[in-house]
Amino acid sequence: MKVSRNQITFTVLVIAATVGVTLAVSGYWMQWQARSGGYGGFSEAPALIALPEPRPLAKFTLVDDAKNIFDFQALEARWSFVFFGFMYCPDICPTTLQDLSQVKREILAMGIPDEAVQFVFISVDPARDKGEQISKYVAYFDAGFLGATGSIGQLNNLTRQLGAPFMAGENAGDDIYEVVHSSAVYLIDPRQRYAGLISSPFVASDVAEEFAELYRAAKDGSPEDQSG
């Protein structure tokens, strides 16, 4: 059977995406273990892995679900939970968005103000996912969720900074194809820095509790880091 170059590239990207997220998680997990006493104890891996040193992001530009610009400035002054996916995704995307809606409810129930956080779904399938459709899609999970997308180049400008590769598979006709993408959720702090990683699947209550700790620590340590 003849294998096309696109099929080879697609397979390599699947492996790269999986390995990349695994290495990222394991790397931060090792650092977390080192800070918390090593591997001798019975501590479980954190649901939300905070980077020891948040990484500043470079400027980027996308379009949100209201056809407004969603860019670097849109991440300012609040904590952003960013998830990359596509509307035709059969399992990972809807499951993760549903779990994130529960994370949001639990965060708000802990007394963290709604204006201090935002949840953003970024479609990496701009050929099929359009602004109005994305708006309706994310609203199904939570009316306050934001949606955005952009050209492949614009998307790459952000995903490469976060280590979140993606690629569309071969079109089998009638716009039927899969899109490989990271299943992780990326946490951006109010200073527009890549601050943490949530690996799917996750338990919403665990993520909410660990985010609340991070939120309060940042608020107590540096008021300018915290909205609300």
C-alpha positions as CSV (number, residue, x, y, z in Angstrom):
1,M,0.0,0.0,0.0
2,K,1.4,3.4,-1.0
3,V,1.7,5.9,1.9
4,S,1.6,9.5,1.1
5,R,3.9,12.2,2.5
6,N,0.9,13.8,4.2
7,Q,0.0,10.6,5.9
8,I,3.6,10.2,7.2
9,T,3.6,13.8,8.4
10,F,0.2,13.4,10.1
11,T,1.4,10.2,11.9
12,V,4.6,11.9,13.0
13,L,2.6,14.9,14.4
14,V,0.3,12.5,16.3
15,I,3.4,11.0,18.0
16,A,5.0,14.4,18.5
17,A,1.9,15.9,20.1
18,T,1.5,12.9,22.4
19,V,5.2,12.8,23.4
20,G,5.4,16.6,23.7
21,V,2.6,16.8,26.2
22,T,3.8,13.8,28.0
23,L,7.3,15.2,28.3
24,A,6.0,18.6,29.4
25,V,3.9,17.0,32.1
26,S,6.6,14.6,33.3
27,G,9.2,17.4,33.3
28,Y,7.0,19.7,35.5
29,W,6.0,16.7,37.6
30,M,9.7,15.9,38.3
31,Q,10.3,19.5,39.3
32,W,7.2,19.5,41.5
33,Q,8.4,16.3,43.1
34,A,11.8,17.7,43.8
35,R,10.3,20.7,45.5
36,S,7.9,18.6,47.5
37,G,10.3,16.0,48.8
38,G,11.2,13.7,46.0
39,Y,9.7,10.3,45.0
40,G,9.9,8.7,48.4
41,G,6.4,9.8,49.5
42,F,3.0,8.8,48.3
43,S,1.8,12.1,47.0
44,E,-0.3,12.1,43.8
45,A,0.6,14.1,40.8
46,P,-1.1,17.6,40.9
47,A,-4.0,18.1,38.6
48,L,-2.7,21.5,37.7
49,I,1.0,21.7,37.2
50,A,2.3,25.2,37.7
51,L,5.5,26.1,35.9
52,P,8.3,27.0,38.3
53,E,9.0,30.1,36.3
54,P,6.0,31.4,34.1
55,R,7.0,32.1,30.5
56,P,6.2,35.4,28.9
57,L,4.2,35.1,25.7
58,A,4.9,37.0,22.5
59,K,2.2,39.0,20.8
60,F,-0.4,37.1,18.7
61,T,-3.6,37.9,16.9
62,L,-6.7,35.8,16.5
63,V,-10.4,36.5,15.9
64,D,-13.0,35.8,18.6
65,D,-16.5,34.3,18.1
66,A,-18.0,37.8,17.8
67,K,-15.6,38.7,15.0
68,N,-13.6,40.9,17.3
69,I,-9.8,40.7,17.7
70,F,-8.7,38.2,20.3
71,D,-5.0,38.9,20.9
72,F,-2.3,39.3,23.5
73,Q,-4.2,42.1,25.3
74,A,-7.2,39.8,25.7
75,L,-5.2,37.8,28.2
76,E,-4.3,40.7,30.4
77,A,-5.5,41.1,34.0
78,R,-7.2,37.7,34.4
79,W,-6.3,34.0,34.5
80,S,-7.1,32.3,31.2
81,F,-7.8,28.6,30.7
82,V,-7.0,28.0,27.1
83,F,-7.9,24.8,25.2
84,F,-7.2,24.0,21.5
85,G,-9.5,21.8,19.6
86,F,-12.1,21.7,16.8
87,M,-15.9,21.5,16.6
88,Y,-16.0,18.2,14.8
89,C,-13.9,16.5,17.5
90,P,-15.9,13.5,18.6
91,D,-14.7,13.0,22.1
92,I,-11.7,14.9,23.7
93,C,-13.0,18.4,22.9
94,P,-16.6,18.1,24.2
95,T,-15.5,16.1,27.2
96,T,-12.8,18.6,28.1
97,L,-15.1,21.6,27.7
98,Q,-17.7,19.9,29.8
99,D,-15.1,19.3,32.5
100,L,-13.9,22.9,32.2
101,S,-17.5,24.2,32.8
102,Q,-17.5,22.3,36.0
103,V,-14.1,23.7,36.9
104,K,-15.5,27.2,36.4
105,R,-18.5,26.5,38.6
106,E,-16.3,25.2,41.4
107,I,-13.9,28.1,41.2
108,L,-16.7,30.6,41.5
109,A,-18.2,28.7,44.4
110,M,-14.9,29.2,46.2
111,G,-15.4,32.9,46.1
112,I,-13.1,33.7,43.2
113,P,-14.8,36.4,41.1
114,D,-16.0,35.7,37.6
115,E,-14.0,38.6,36.2
116,A,-10.8,37.1,37.5
117,V,-10.9,34.1,35.1
118,Q,-11.8,33.3,31.5
119,F,-12.1,30.1,29.6
120,V,-11.1,30.2,25.9
121,F,-11.7,27.5,23.3
122,I,-9.5,28.1,20.2
123,S,-10.4,26.2,17.1
124,V,-7.4,24.8,15.1
125,D,-9.7,23.9,12.3
126,P,-10.4,27.3,10.7
127,A,-11.4,25.7,7.4
128,R,-14.6,24.3,8.9
129,D,-15.1,26.2,12.2
130,K,-16.4,29.8,11.7
131,G,-17.0,32.5,14.3
132,E,-20.8,32.2,14.7
133,Q,-20.6,28.4,14.8
134,I,-17.9,28.5,17.4
135,S,-19.9,30.9,19.5
136,K,-22.9,28.6,19.6
137,Y,-20.6,25.6,20.2
138,V,-18.9,27.0,23.3
139,A,-22.2,28.5,24.7
140,Y,-23.6,24.9,24.9
141,F,-21.0,24.2,27.6
142,D,-21.1,27.6,29.3
143,A,-22.6,30.9,28.2
144,G,-19.5,32.7,29.4
145,F,-16.9,30.7,27.4
146,L,-15.0,32.5,24.7
147,G,-14.2,31.0,21.3
148,A,-11.6,32.1,18.8
149,T,-9.7,31.0,15.7
150,G,-7.5,32.4,13.0
151,S,-5.4,31.5,10.0
152,I,-3.0,28.5,10.3
153,G,-0.1,31.0,10.6
154,Q,-1.8,33.0,13.3
155,L,-2.7,29.8,15.2
156,N,0.9,28.5,14.9
157,N,2.2,31.8,16.4
158,L,0.4,31.0,19.7
159,T,0.5,27.1,19.7
160,R,4.2,27.0,19.2
161,Q,4.8,29.2,22.3
162,L,2.8,26.8,24.4
163,G,4.0,23.6,22.8
164,A,0.6,22.6,21.4
165,P,1.1,21.3,17.9
166,F,-1.8,20.6,15.6
167,M,-2.4,19.4,12.0
168,A,-5.3,18.4,9.9
169,G,-5.4,14.9,8.4
170,E,-6.1,14.2,4.7
171,N,-9.5,15.2,3.5
172,A,-11.5,12.1,2.6
173,G,-14.0,14.3,0.7
174,D,-17.0,16.4,1.8
175,D,-14.7,18.1,4.4
176,I,-14.4,14.8,6.4
177,Y,-11.0,14.7,8.2
178,E,-9.5,14.5,11.7
179,V,-7.4,17.2,13.3
180,V,-4.5,16.2,15.6
181,H,-4.2,18.6,18.6
182,S,-3.0,18.8,22.1
183,S,-5.5,17.5,24.7
184,A,-4.0,19.7,27.5
185,V,-5.4,22.9,28.9
186,Y,-3.0,25.8,29.2
187,L,-3.1,28.3,32.0
188,I,-2.1,31.9,31.3
189,D,-1.7,34.3,34.2
190,P,-2.9,37.9,34.4
191,R,0.6,39.1,33.3
192,Q,0.1,37.2,30.0
193,R,2.6,34.5,30.9
194,Y,2.3,30.7,30.4
195,A,1.9,29.6,34.0
196,G,0.6,26.1,34.1
197,L,-0.6,22.9,32.4
198,I,-3.6,20.7,33.0
199,S,-3.4,17.3,31.4
200,S,-6.6,15.5,30.3
201,P,-8.4,13.7,31.6
202,F,-8.7,15.6,34.9
203,V,-11.0,15.8,37.9
204,A,-12.7,19.2,37.9
205,S,-12.7,19.5,41.7
206,D,-9.0,18.8,41.9
207,V,-8.2,21.4,39.2
208,A,-10.4,24.0,41.0
209,E,-8.8,23.5,44.4
210,E,-5.3,23.7,43.0
211,F,-6.1,26.7,40.9
212,A,-7.6,28.4,44.0
213,E,-4.3,27.8,45.9
214,L,-2.3,29.3,43.0
215,Y,-4.7,32.2,42.7
216,R,-4.5,33.1,46.4
217,A,-0.7,32.7,46.5
218,A,-0.3,35.0,43.6
219,K,-2.8,37.5,45.1
220,D,-1.0,37.5,48.5
221,G,2.5,37.6,46.9
222,S,2.0,40.2,44.2
223,P,-1.2,42.2,43.9
224,E,-0.4,43.2,40.3
225,D,-0.4,39.5,39.3
226,Q,-4.0,39.1,40.3
227,S,-7.3,40.4,39.0
228,G,-10.1,40.7,41.6
